[in-house]
Amino acid sequence: MLIARVVGTAVSTIKDPKVAGTKLLILKQTDHTGNEVGKPFVAIDLVDAGVGELVLTAHSSSARQSNLTKDSPVDAVVMAVIDHLNVDGEVVFRKE
């Protein structure tokens, strides 16, 4: 799993039938405090996340373990919206 921030959406009217009807989000990986690092990537949204939210993502074969993505051409999914991060006893992120 990786922590990422939703930075945008991707709209596609023509998709593989196995992912038809899904929402695509543009994400940027973050460190454990919510600071953005790395390159952006696109993921299928399983939890109705929104732009600006910090989320947990699953990748590769783990991304194909949900009911919606089983046997689908999916490399990344958003599987949870983060409410807060607690690192070494300190809250380093709290959802507003």
Buried (B, 14 or more C-beta within 10 A) or exposed (E): EBBBBBEEEEEEEEEEEBBEEBBBBBBBBBEEEBEEEEEEBBBBBBEEBEEEBBBBBBBEEBBBEBEBBEEBEBBBBBBBBBEEBEEEEEEBBEEE
